[in-house]
Amino acid sequence: MTAPRLTLAALPEPAEQPRVIAYVGSGTLANLLDAIPTTVWDWVRNGHLPIPRKIGGSARWKWSEVEKHIGIGPSAEEDPILKASRGG
């Protein structure tokens, strides 16, 4: 008895333009910074992150301000993930 042949389903084509990250909540920001939301709030209290804005009653950080605040330098331009997160 022979094993059935497996075929891979066609994968969707990637979007031509990467999604620009504009405003993120504490959970998303925590994921992007490899932390947990309580750590994000600790960093805000300690001045390591900017104070979030209230949008629709929720705290949101402007991603470009977070990048500027944490001092992502020129070497980050070489990182394709960071470059894509900024729409490049």
PyMOL commands that place a pseudoatom at each C-alpha (Angstrom):
pseudoatom trace, name=CA, resn=MET, resi=1, chain=A, elem=C, hetatm=0, pos=[0.000, 0.000, 0.000]
pseudoatom trace, name=CA, resn=THR, resi=2, chain=A, elem=C, hetatm=0, pos=[1.428, 3.386, -0.966]
pseudoatom trace, name=CA, resn=ALA, resi=3, chain=A, elem=C, hetatm=0, pos=[1.059, 6.557, 1.056]
pseudoatom trace, name=CA, resn=PRO, resi=4, chain=A, elem=C, hetatm=0, pos=[-1.193, 9.234, -0.394]
pseudoatom trace, name=CA, resn=ARG, resi=5, chain=A, elem=C, hetatm=0, pos=[0.582, 12.091, -2.120]
pseudoatom trace, name=CA, resn=LEU, resi=6, chain=A, elem=C, hetatm=0, pos=[0.586, 15.363, -0.286]
pseudoatom trace, name=CA, resn=THR, resi=7, chain=A, elem=C, hetatm=0, pos=[0.249, 18.599, -2.179]
pseudoatom trace, name=CA, resn=LEU, resi=8, chain=A, elem=C, hetatm=0, pos=[0.815, 22.061, -0.894]
pseudoatom trace, name=CA, resn=ALA, resi=9, chain=A, elem=C, hetatm=0, pos=[-2.011, 24.521, -1.245]
pseudoatom trace, name=CA, resn=ALA, resi=10, chain=A, elem=C, hetatm=0, pos=[-1.237, 27.648, -3.199]
pseudoatom trace, name=CA, resn=LEU, resi=11, chain=A, elem=C, hetatm=0, pos=[-0.094, 30.403, -0.876]
pseudoatom trace, name=CA, resn=PRO, resi=12, chain=A, elem=C, hetatm=0, pos=[-1.576, 33.857, -1.310]
pseudoatom trace, name=CA, resn=GLU, resi=13, chain=A, elem=C, hetatm=0, pos=[0.660, 36.431, -2.930]
pseudoatom trace, name=CA, resn=PRO, resi=14, chain=A, elem=C, hetatm=0, pos=[2.228, 38.827, -0.414]
pseudoatom trace, name=CA, resn=ALA, resi=15, chain=A, elem=C, hetatm=0, pos=[0.985, 42.395, -0.456]
pseudoatom trace, name=CA, resn=GLU, resi=16, chain=A, elem=C, hetatm=0, pos=[3.057, 44.656, -2.659]
pseudoatom trace, name=CA, resn=GLN, resi=17, chain=A, elem=C, hetatm=0, pos=[3.332, 47.327, 0.017]
pseudoatom trace, name=CA, resn=PRO, resi=18, chain=A, elem=C, hetatm=0, pos=[3.999, 46.456, 3.665]
pseudoatom trace, name=CA, resn=ARG, resi=19, chain=A, elem=C, hetatm=0, pos=[1.415, 47.663, 6.160]
pseudoatom trace, name=CA, resn=VAL, resi=20, chain=A, elem=C, hetatm=0, pos=[2.605, 50.808, 7.892]
pseudoatom trace, name=CA, resn=ILE, resi=21, chain=A, elem=C, hetatm=0, pos=[2.296, 50.588, 11.652]
pseudoatom trace, name=CA, resn=ALA, resi=22, chain=A, elem=C, hetatm=0, pos=[0.692, 53.820, 12.815]
pseudoatom trace, name=CA, resn=TYR, resi=23, chain=A, elem=C, hetatm=0, pos=[-0.852, 53.519, 16.284]
pseudoatom trace, name=CA, resn=VAL, resi=24, chain=A, elem=C, hetatm=0, pos=[-0.605, 50.448, 18.494]
pseudoatom trace, name=CA, resn=GLY, resi=25, chain=A, elem=C, hetatm=0, pos=[-2.161, 49.393, 21.774]
pseudoatom trace, name=CA, resn=SER, resi=26, chain=A, elem=C, hetatm=0, pos=[-0.286, 48.114, 24.797]
pseudoatom trace, name=CA, resn=GLY, resi=27, chain=A, elem=C, hetatm=0, pos=[-0.606, 44.456, 23.765]
pseudoatom trace, name=CA, resn=THR, resi=28, chain=A, elem=C, hetatm=0, pos=[0.720, 45.034, 20.256]
pseudoatom trace, name=CA, resn=LEU, resi=29, chain=A, elem=C, hetatm=0, pos=[3.454, 47.338, 21.517]
pseudoatom trace, name=CA, resn=ALA, resi=30, chain=A, elem=C, hetatm=0, pos=[4.466, 44.715, 24.059]
pseudoatom trace, name=CA, resn=ASN, resi=31, chain=A, elem=C, hetatm=0, pos=[4.687, 42.089, 21.289]
pseudoatom trace, name=CA, resn=LEU, resi=32, chain=A, elem=C, hetatm=0, pos=[6.763, 44.403, 19.094]
pseudoatom trace, name=CA, resn=LEU, resi=33, chain=A, elem=C, hetatm=0, pos=[9.146, 45.105, 21.977]
pseudoatom trace, name=CA, resn=ASP, resi=34, chain=A, elem=C, hetatm=0, pos=[9.239, 41.465, 23.145]
pseudoatom trace, name=CA, resn=ALA, resi=35, chain=A, elem=C, hetatm=0, pos=[7.737, 42.346, 26.509]
pseudoatom trace, name=CA, resn=ILE, resi=36, chain=A, elem=C, hetatm=0, pos=[4.429, 42.086, 28.355]
pseudoatom trace, name=CA, resn=PRO, resi=37, chain=A, elem=C, hetatm=0, pos=[1.886, 44.923, 28.693]
pseudoatom trace, name=CA, resn=THR, resi=38, chain=A, elem=C, hetatm=0, pos=[2.698, 45.558, 32.357]
pseudoatom trace, name=CA, resn=THR, resi=39, chain=A, elem=C, hetatm=0, pos=[6.347, 46.062, 31.405]
pseudoatom trace, name=CA, resn=VAL, resi=40, chain=A, elem=C, hetatm=0, pos=[5.286, 48.547, 28.717]
pseudoatom trace, name=CA, resn=TRP, resi=41, chain=A, elem=C, hetatm=0, pos=[3.437, 50.576, 31.363]
pseudoatom trace, name=CA, resn=ASP, resi=42, chain=A, elem=C, hetatm=0, pos=[6.462, 50.385, 33.686]
pseudoatom trace, name=CA, resn=TRP, resi=43, chain=A, elem=C, hetatm=0, pos=[8.645, 51.724, 30.873]
pseudoatom trace, name=CA, resn=VAL, resi=44, chain=A, elem=C, hetatm=0, pos=[6.195, 54.602, 30.337]
pseudoatom trace, name=CA, resn=ARG, resi=45, chain=A, elem=C, hetatm=0, pos=[6.275, 55.466, 34.060]
pseudoatom trace, name=CA, resn=ASN, resi=46, chain=A, elem=C, hetatm=0, pos=[10.096, 55.362, 34.030]
pseudoatom trace, name=CA, resn=GLY, resi=47, chain=A, elem=C, hetatm=0, pos=[10.339, 57.522, 30.890]
pseudoatom trace, name=CA, resn=HIS, resi=48, chain=A, elem=C, hetatm=0, pos=[11.701, 54.785, 28.620]
pseudoatom trace, name=CA, resn=LEU, resi=49, chain=A, elem=C, hetatm=0, pos=[8.649, 55.041, 26.346]
pseudoatom trace, name=CA, resn=PRO, resi=50, chain=A, elem=C, hetatm=0, pos=[6.517, 58.045, 25.360]
pseudoatom trace, name=CA, resn=ILE, resi=51, chain=A, elem=C, hetatm=0, pos=[3.177, 58.700, 27.032]
pseudoatom trace, name=CA, resn=PRO, resi=52, chain=A, elem=C, hetatm=0, pos=[0.378, 57.180, 24.937]
pseudoatom trace, name=CA, resn=ARG, resi=53, chain=A, elem=C, hetatm=0, pos=[-2.500, 59.114, 23.404]
pseudoatom trace, name=CA, resn=LYS, resi=54, chain=A, elem=C, hetatm=0, pos=[-6.122, 58.342, 24.159]
pseudoatom trace, name=CA, resn=ILE, resi=55, chain=A, elem=C, hetatm=0, pos=[-7.932, 57.317, 20.977]
pseudoatom trace, name=CA, resn=GLY, resi=56, chain=A, elem=C, hetatm=0, pos=[-11.511, 56.171, 21.410]
pseudoatom trace, name=CA, resn=GLY, resi=57, chain=A, elem=C, hetatm=0, pos=[-10.933, 55.746, 25.129]
pseudoatom trace, name=CA, resn=SER, resi=58, chain=A, elem=C, hetatm=0, pos=[-7.952, 53.429, 24.601]
pseudoatom trace, name=CA, resn=ALA, resi=59, chain=A, elem=C, hetatm=0, pos=[-4.260, 54.118, 25.071]
pseudoatom trace, name=CA, resn=ARG, resi=60, chain=A, elem=C, hetatm=0, pos=[-2.398, 54.116, 21.759]
pseudoatom trace, name=CA, resn=TRP, resi=61, chain=A, elem=C, hetatm=0, pos=[1.245, 54.792, 20.937]
pseudoatom trace, name=CA, resn=LYS, resi=62, chain=A, elem=C, hetatm=0, pos=[2.345, 56.286, 17.645]
pseudoatom trace, name=CA, resn=TRP, resi=63, chain=A, elem=C, hetatm=0, pos=[4.912, 53.782, 16.425]
pseudoatom trace, name=CA, resn=SER, resi=64, chain=A, elem=C, hetatm=0, pos=[7.183, 56.394, 14.833]
pseudoatom trace, name=CA, resn=GLU, resi=65, chain=A, elem=C, hetatm=0, pos=[7.328, 58.223, 18.200]
pseudoatom trace, name=CA, resn=VAL, resi=66, chain=A, elem=C, hetatm=0, pos=[8.212, 54.973, 19.981]
pseudoatom trace, name=CA, resn=GLU, resi=67, chain=A, elem=C, hetatm=0, pos=[11.030, 54.364, 17.496]
pseudoatom trace, name=CA, resn=LYS, resi=68, chain=A, elem=C, hetatm=0, pos=[12.312, 57.896, 17.981]
pseudoatom trace, name=CA, resn=HIS, resi=69, chain=A, elem=C, hetatm=0, pos=[12.043, 57.649, 21.774]
pseudoatom trace, name=CA, resn=ILE, resi=70, chain=A, elem=C, hetatm=0, pos=[13.955, 54.373, 22.018]
pseudoatom trace, name=CA, resn=GLY, resi=71, chain=A, elem=C, hetatm=0, pos=[16.598, 55.689, 19.623]
pseudoatom trace, name=CA, resn=ILE, resi=72, chain=A, elem=C, hetatm=0, pos=[16.555, 53.261, 16.765]
pseudoatom trace, name=CA, resn=GLY, resi=73, chain=A, elem=C, hetatm=0, pos=[19.720, 54.287, 14.941]
pseudoatom trace, name=CA, resn=PRO, resi=74, chain=A, elem=C, hetatm=0, pos=[21.006, 54.095, 11.372]
pseudoatom trace, name=CA, resn=SER, resi=75, chain=A, elem=C, hetatm=0, pos=[21.956, 50.437, 11.756]
pseudoatom trace, name=CA, resn=ALA, resi=76, chain=A, elem=C, hetatm=0, pos=[18.244, 49.661, 12.002]
pseudoatom trace, name=CA, resn=GLU, resi=77, chain=A, elem=C, hetatm=0, pos=[17.909, 50.684, 8.339]
pseudoatom trace, name=CA, resn=GLU, resi=78, chain=A, elem=C, hetatm=0, pos=[19.667, 47.440, 7.471]
pseudoatom trace, name=CA, resn=ASP, resi=79, chain=A, elem=C, hetatm=0, pos=[17.116, 45.354, 9.402]
pseudoatom trace, name=CA, resn=PRO, resi=80, chain=A, elem=C, hetatm=0, pos=[14.408, 44.343, 6.884]
pseudoatom trace, name=CA, resn=ILE, resi=81, chain=A, elem=C, hetatm=0, pos=[11.783, 43.790, 9.585]
pseudoatom trace, name=CA, resn=LEU, resi=82, chain=A, elem=C, hetatm=0, pos=[12.223, 47.250, 11.091]
pseudoatom trace, name=CA, resn=LYS, resi=83, chain=A, elem=C, hetatm=0, pos=[12.385, 48.779, 7.627]
pseudoatom trace, name=CA, resn=ALA, resi=84, chain=A, elem=C, hetatm=0, pos=[9.092, 47.075, 6.673]
pseudoatom trace, name=CA, resn=SER, resi=85, chain=A, elem=C, hetatm=0, pos=[7.462, 48.209, 9.924]
pseudoatom trace, name=CA, resn=ARG, resi=86, chain=A, elem=C, hetatm=0, pos=[8.104, 51.772, 8.791]
pseudoatom trace, name=CA, resn=GLY, resi=87, chain=A, elem=C, hetatm=0, pos=[6.656, 51.131, 5.359]
pseudoatom trace, name=CA, resn=GLY, resi=88, chain=A, elem=C, hetatm=0, pos=[9.957, 50.745, 3.518]
for i in range(1, 88): cmd.bond("trace and resi %d" % i, "trace and resi %d" % (i + 1))
show_as sticks, trace
zoom trace
